[in-house]
Amino acid sequence: MPSHPLRVAVVCSSNQNRSMEAHNILSKRGFEVRSFGTGTHVKLPGPAPDKPNVYDFKTTYEQMYNDLVRKDKELYTQNGILHMLDRNKRIKIRPERFQSCKDQFDLVITCEERVYDQVLEDLNSREQETFQPVHVINVDIQDNHEEATLGAFLICELCQCIQHTEDMENEMDELLQEFEEKSSRPFLHTVCFY
């Protein structure tokens, strides 16, 4: 077992739905967790698929919430966006971009393959200093409220299993294979170094 609590980062594209739901559940289970997005901007659904609400990563969840209430409170209440932002602002002030964080993690879990690729690209472009391994695992989760909740519980279960392994480096592949079979989802896994 790792001698310290597992340091986990959960990453989706906008640090709004999937990564925040996992952040919420993992923190309640006692994990040292942070969540991130990899996009250049934060995008939330708008009145039409081709009209998203786009924000800078510096925008707080509170500011987004107030902006959407002003634009169309009924629409954003109905589609669950205000509820989601309300949860988010209880967890942290604003979304964060993975590429801007220089903290080290034991485990980085991404929620879609494109985000996984962006995280790997970022980690591989950094100068290696400590040569500490970081396991990057992708769990494909559709970007809707129901799937985000199911995905968060799956991520939590995975983190709990990893936390209790005797030898994370040697047991990871076997553990992920078991999870793939159990969840019927493919997992991607790469080890990078800090």
Residue frames relative to the residue before (quaternion, step in Angstrom):
aa qw qx qy qz dx dy dz
M 1.0000 0.0000 0.0000 0.0000 0.00 0.00 0.00
P 0.5285 -0.6100 0.4604 0.3696 3.62 -0.98 0.71
S 0.5145 -0.6782 0.4363 0.2917 3.57 -1.01 0.80
H 0.7454 0.2760 -0.1827 0.5786 3.60 1.21 -0.34
P 0.6310 -0.4936 0.3880 0.4558 3.60 -1.18 0.27
L 0.5688 -0.6032 0.4434 0.3404 3.53 -1.06 0.79
R 0.2527 -0.7424 0.5993 0.1607 3.60 -0.87 0.97
V 0.0466 -0.8410 0.5363 -0.0537 3.53 -0.39 1.30
A 0.1014 -0.7353 0.6650 0.0827 3.53 -1.16 0.76
V 0.1246 -0.7626 0.6301 0.0763 3.58 -0.96 0.87
V 0.0664 -0.8417 0.5344 -0.0397 3.54 -0.69 1.14
C 0.0255 0.7418 -0.6701 0.0030 3.55 -1.02 0.91
S 0.7266 -0.4546 0.2538 0.4484 3.63 -1.09 -0.24
S 0.8277 0.2200 -0.1019 0.5060 3.62 0.91 -0.84
N 0.3809 -0.7355 0.4779 0.2925 3.63 1.27 0.01
Q 0.4770 0.6709 -0.4263 0.3750 3.55 0.94 0.98
N 0.8427 0.2102 -0.0587 0.4921 3.55 0.57 -1.20
R 0.7977 0.3376 -0.1854 0.4640 3.57 0.25 -1.30
S 0.7071 0.4455 -0.2807 0.4719 3.60 0.77 -0.98
M 0.6661 0.5075 -0.3115 0.4492 3.61 1.01 -0.73
E 0.6195 0.5233 -0.3479 0.4705 3.59 1.04 -0.68
A 0.6606 0.4842 -0.2989 0.4896 3.59 0.99 -0.85
H 0.6012 0.5576 -0.3426 0.4584 3.60 1.03 -0.82
N 0.6531 0.5376 -0.2916 0.4465 3.55 0.91 -1.03
I 0.7216 0.4428 -0.2495 0.4701 3.58 0.74 -1.07
L 0.6620 0.5075 -0.3134 0.4539 3.62 0.91 -0.87
S 0.6630 0.4940 -0.3279 0.4571 3.60 0.91 -0.80
K 0.6309 0.5205 -0.3333 0.4689 3.61 1.08 -0.67
R 0.6958 0.4466 -0.2666 0.4954 3.61 1.19 -0.52
G 0.6255 -0.6128 0.3104 0.3701 3.57 1.28 0.30
F 0.4658 0.6703 -0.4620 0.3468 3.59 1.19 0.26
E 0.4243 -0.6252 0.5825 0.2997 3.53 -1.28 0.52
V 0.1390 0.8393 -0.4990 0.1649 3.57 -0.04 1.28
R 0.0374 -0.7414 0.6684 0.0462 3.51 -1.28 0.62
S 0.2076 -0.7803 0.5759 0.1277 3.56 -1.16 0.48
F 0.1070 -0.8084 0.5786 -0.0163 3.51 -1.17 0.74
G 0.2499 -0.6852 0.6441 0.2308 3.49 -1.45 0.04
T 0.3259 -0.7461 0.5388 0.2165 3.59 -1.22 0.30
G 0.4901 0.6903 -0.4235 0.3224 3.58 1.25 -0.18
T 0.5613 -0.5760 0.4524 0.3853 3.56 -1.27 0.18
H 0.7692 0.1112 -0.0679 0.6256 3.57 1.26 -0.53
V 0.4749 -0.6148 0.5389 0.3257 3.52 -1.35 0.24
K 0.0653 -0.8065 0.5873 0.0197 3.57 -0.75 1.02
L 0.0616 -0.7672 0.6382 0.0155 3.53 -0.99 0.96
P 0.6109 -0.5600 0.3915 0.3999 3.61 -1.07 0.63
G 0.2229 -0.7707 0.5859 0.1141 3.53 -1.10 0.75
P 0.7782 -0.3346 0.2376 0.4754 3.59 -1.22 -0.38
A 0.7736 0.0956 -0.0670 0.6228 3.60 1.26 -0.39
P 0.6646 -0.5309 0.3385 0.4023 3.62 -1.15 0.56
D 0.7316 0.4043 -0.2392 0.4940 3.60 1.05 -0.71
K 0.6975 0.4160 -0.2758 0.5142 3.61 1.28 0.21
P 0.0466 0.8251 -0.5616 0.0414 3.61 0.55 1.09
N 0.4446 -0.6066 0.5676 0.3350 3.54 -1.33 0.24
V 0.0924 -0.8165 0.5699 0.0064 3.58 -0.63 1.14
Y 0.0330 -0.7997 0.5987 -0.0308 3.54 -0.88 1.05
D 0.5143 -0.5870 0.5235 0.3419 3.50 -1.33 0.35
F 0.5937 -0.5810 0.4160 0.3700 3.62 -1.14 0.53
K 0.6087 0.5601 -0.3568 0.4341 3.62 1.21 -0.32
T 0.5358 0.6306 -0.3963 0.3978 3.60 1.28 -0.31
T 0.3839 -0.7273 0.5134 0.2452 3.60 -0.82 0.94
Y 0.6251 -0.5220 0.4149 0.4057 3.56 -1.27 0.38
E 0.6056 0.5644 -0.3388 0.4472 3.58 1.10 -0.75
Q 0.6647 0.4978 -0.3031 0.4674 3.60 0.93 -0.91
M 0.6405 0.5107 -0.3266 0.4714 3.61 1.00 -0.81
Y 0.6287 0.5468 -0.3225 0.4491 3.55 0.96 -0.94
N 0.6994 0.4733 -0.2690 0.4630 3.59 0.79 -1.05
D 0.6228 0.5438 -0.3313 0.4545 3.57 1.05 -0.76
L 0.7046 0.4589 -0.2703 0.4690 3.60 0.89 -0.93
V 0.5858 0.5452 -0.3703 0.4718 3.61 1.10 -0.62
R 0.6617 0.5082 -0.2943 0.4661 3.57 0.97 -0.90
K 0.6869 0.4994 -0.2851 0.4445 3.60 0.96 -0.88
D 0.7646 -0.2512 0.2151 0.5533 3.60 0.80 -0.99
K 0.2154 -0.8323 0.4987 0.1102 3.55 0.28 1.32
E 0.6593 0.5333 -0.3192 0.4231 3.59 0.90 -0.89
L 0.6612 0.5134 -0.3023 0.4560 3.58 0.88 -0.98
Y 0.7541 0.4144 -0.2261 0.4567 3.59 0.76 -1.05
T 0.5636 0.5247 -0.3968 0.4996 3.58 1.30 -0.17
Q 0.6692 0.5342 -0.2831 0.4320 3.54 0.92 -1.03
N 0.7573 0.3827 -0.2242 0.4794 3.61 0.86 -0.88
G 0.5796 -0.6538 0.3434 0.3444 3.60 1.28 0.22
I 0.4493 0.7134 -0.4478 0.2976 3.61 1.24 -0.07
L 0.6611 0.4982 -0.3236 0.4583 3.63 0.94 -0.81
H 0.6196 0.5348 -0.3341 0.4673 3.58 1.04 -0.77
M 0.6495 0.5216 -0.3021 0.4635 3.57 0.98 -0.93
L 0.6795 0.4838 -0.2902 0.4690 3.61 0.88 -0.94
D 0.6033 0.5550 -0.3447 0.4574 3.56 1.12 -0.70
R 0.6410 0.4979 -0.3099 0.4952 3.59 1.01 -0.85
N 0.6598 0.5411 -0.3128 0.4171 3.59 0.85 -0.99
K 0.7068 0.4722 -0.2843 0.4435 3.58 0.83 -0.94
R 0.5984 0.5286 -0.3723 0.4732 3.61 1.24 -0.21
I 0.6707 0.4982 -0.2882 0.4678 3.61 1.23 -0.46
K 0.7744 -0.1643 0.1302 0.5969 3.58 0.95 -0.89
I 0.6780 -0.5475 0.3242 0.3679 3.56 -1.26 0.36
R 0.8196 -0.0329 0.0979 0.5636 3.57 0.80 -1.03
P 0.5974 -0.5302 0.4343 0.4163 3.58 -1.27 0.23
E 0.2065 -0.7683 0.5935 0.1222 3.57 -1.19 0.54
R 0.3736 -0.7165 0.5485 0.2147 3.53 -1.15 0.69
F 0.5133 -0.6729 0.4384 0.3026 3.58 -0.78 1.03
Q 0.6642 0.5399 -0.3030 0.4191 3.56 0.92 -0.93
S 0.6790 0.4854 -0.2878 0.4696 3.63 1.22 -0.41
C 0.6387 0.5280 -0.3242 0.4563 3.60 1.26 -0.20
K 0.1727 -0.8035 0.5625 0.0899 3.57 -0.82 0.95
D 0.3893 0.7111 -0.4925 0.3165 3.61 1.22 0.26
Q 0.3856 -0.7134 0.5349 0.2372 3.55 -1.23 0.47
F 0.1368 -0.7806 0.6081 0.0452 3.53 -1.10 0.81
D 0.4721 -0.6322 0.5236 0.3213 3.56 -1.28 0.38
L 0.7999 0.1253 0.0190 0.5866 3.50 1.10 -0.86
V 0.0469 -0.7563 0.6518 0.0308 3.57 -0.93 0.92
I 0.0883 -0.8014 0.5912 0.0208 3.56 -0.63 1.13
T 0.1521 -0.7891 0.5919 0.0612 3.54 -0.75 1.10
C 0.4184 -0.7501 0.4758 0.1894 3.56 -1.18 0.63
E 0.7811 0.0859 -0.1122 0.6082 3.60 1.27 0.13
E 0.6619 -0.5685 0.3261 0.3638 3.54 -1.15 0.68
R 0.6236 0.5417 -0.3447 0.4459 3.60 1.00 -0.77
V 0.6576 0.4956 -0.2979 0.4829 3.58 1.01 -0.83
Y 0.5939 0.5630 -0.3377 0.4650 3.59 1.09 -0.80
D 0.6653 0.5026 -0.2938 0.4674 3.59 0.90 -0.97
Q 0.6650 0.5050 -0.3041 0.4586 3.60 0.98 -0.87
V 0.6396 0.5151 -0.3222 0.4709 3.59 1.04 -0.78
L 0.6552 0.5031 -0.3126 0.4689 3.60 0.93 -0.89
E 0.6358 0.5318 -0.3271 0.4538 3.57 0.94 -0.87
D 0.6710 0.4941 -0.2942 0.4681 3.58 0.95 -0.91
L 0.6852 0.4832 -0.2977 0.4565 3.61 0.80 -0.96
N 0.6903 0.4807 -0.2846 0.4598 3.59 0.97 -0.82
S 0.6546 0.5013 -0.3258 0.4627 3.60 1.17 -0.37
R 0.5757 0.5906 -0.3799 0.4187 3.60 1.25 -0.27
E 0.5057 -0.6240 0.4929 0.3344 3.54 -1.19 0.54
Q 0.3849 -0.7260 0.5164 0.2410 3.57 -0.80 0.99
E 0.1178 -0.8184 0.5619 0.0233 3.55 -0.80 1.08
T 0.8176 0.2476 -0.1132 0.5074 3.58 0.69 -1.07
F 0.2854 -0.7807 0.4926 0.2577 3.58 1.28 -0.41
Q 0.3096 0.7179 -0.5384 0.3144 3.55 1.15 0.76
P 0.4016 -0.7175 0.5028 0.2667 3.62 -0.84 0.84
V 0.0694 -0.7431 0.6615 0.0737 3.55 -1.22 0.58
H 0.2811 -0.7550 0.5718 0.1551 3.55 -0.81 1.03
V 0.1238 -0.7735 0.6193 0.0524 3.56 -0.76 1.07
I 0.0162 -0.8084 0.5852 -0.0613 3.55 -0.62 1.20
N 0.1882 -0.7746 0.5924 0.1169 3.55 -0.94 0.88
V 0.0567 -0.7405 0.6696 0.0085 3.52 -1.03 0.99
D 0.3091 -0.7715 0.5195 0.1986 3.62 -0.42 1.14
I 0.0443 0.7827 -0.6155 0.0811 3.54 -0.74 1.16
Q 0.4119 -0.6958 0.5251 0.2654 3.58 -0.78 1.01
D 0.4553 -0.7114 0.4750 0.2471 3.55 -1.05 0.81
N 0.4747 0.5866 -0.5378 0.3759 3.56 0.27 1.32
H 0.7014 -0.5149 0.2865 0.4011 3.58 -1.20 0.49
E 0.6698 0.5124 -0.3060 0.4417 3.58 0.88 -0.93
E 0.6884 0.4705 -0.2781 0.4768 3.59 0.86 -0.99
A 0.6100 0.5508 -0.3546 0.4458 3.60 1.06 -0.71
T 0.6552 0.5025 -0.3097 0.4714 3.59 1.00 -0.81
L 0.6629 0.4915 -0.3030 0.4767 3.59 0.88 -0.94
G 0.6613 0.5175 -0.2941 0.4565 3.56 0.96 -0.92
A 0.6337 0.5397 -0.3267 0.4477 3.58 1.03 -0.80
F 0.6611 0.4893 -0.3125 0.4752 3.60 0.98 -0.79
L 0.6228 0.5282 -0.3318 0.4722 3.58 1.08 -0.73
I 0.6453 0.5133 -0.3064 0.4756 3.59 0.96 -0.90
C 0.6499 0.5210 -0.3123 0.4568 3.57 0.95 -0.88
E 0.6530 0.5076 -0.3084 0.4699 3.58 0.93 -0.90
L 0.6338 0.5289 -0.3157 0.4679 3.57 1.01 -0.86
C 0.6700 0.4967 -0.2970 0.4650 3.61 0.89 -0.94
Q 0.6382 0.5211 -0.3324 0.4591 3.59 0.98 -0.78
C 0.6505 0.5064 -0.3134 0.4713 3.60 0.99 -0.82
I 0.6572 0.5018 -0.3083 0.4703 3.59 0.95 -0.90
Q 0.6231 0.5549 -0.3320 0.4400 3.60 1.00 -0.86
H 0.7577 0.3986 -0.2033 0.4751 3.59 1.04 -0.77
T 0.4555 0.6641 -0.4788 0.3497 3.62 1.20 0.18
E 0.5072 -0.6394 0.4885 0.3088 3.54 -1.16 0.62
D 0.8061 0.0719 0.0279 0.5867 3.57 1.00 -0.90
M 0.2791 -0.8174 0.4828 0.1446 3.55 0.19 1.35
E 0.6609 0.5400 -0.3233 0.4088 3.59 0.87 -0.94
N 0.7740 0.3699 -0.1902 0.4775 3.58 0.92 -0.88
E 0.7127 0.4604 -0.2623 0.4597 3.60 1.16 -0.47
M 0.4642 0.7349 -0.4196 0.2614 3.58 1.24 -0.36
D 0.6822 0.5026 -0.3137 0.4284 3.62 0.75 -0.99
E 0.6606 0.5061 -0.2993 0.4668 3.56 0.95 -0.90
L 0.6460 0.5296 -0.3036 0.4583 3.55 0.98 -0.91
L 0.6734 0.4903 -0.2948 0.4682 3.59 0.92 -0.91
Q 0.6166 0.5455 -0.3409 0.4539 3.57 1.06 -0.73
E 0.6367 0.5175 -0.3181 0.4751 3.58 1.01 -0.82
F 0.6664 0.5055 -0.2967 0.4609 3.57 0.96 -0.88
E 0.6090 0.5480 -0.3465 0.4568 3.58 1.05 -0.74
E 0.6813 0.4859 -0.2895 0.4646 3.56 0.88 -0.96
K 0.6799 0.5127 -0.2801 0.4433 3.55 0.93 -0.95
S 0.7812 0.3455 -0.1702 0.4914 3.58 0.92 -0.93
S 0.3160 -0.7633 0.4899 0.2785 3.59 1.29 -0.28
R 0.5433 0.5549 -0.4276 0.4627 3.58 1.04 0.84
P 0.4037 -0.6861 0.5309 0.2905 3.59 -1.02 0.67
F 0.1866 -0.7613 0.6116 0.1074 3.58 -1.06 0.77
L 0.2180 -0.7298 0.6273 0.1625 3.57 -1.08 0.71
H 0.0258 -0.8154 0.5779 -0.0211 3.59 -1.03 0.73
T 0.0813 0.7667 -0.6322 0.0771 3.56 -0.92 0.97
V 0.2612 -0.7321 0.6004 0.1882 3.57 -1.13 0.62
C 0.0793 -0.7625 0.6414 0.0300 3.56 -0.89 1.00
F 0.3043 -0.7494 0.5548 0.1950 3.57 -1.28 0.11
Y 0.4011 -0.7047 0.5354 0.2367 3.54 -1.12 0.74
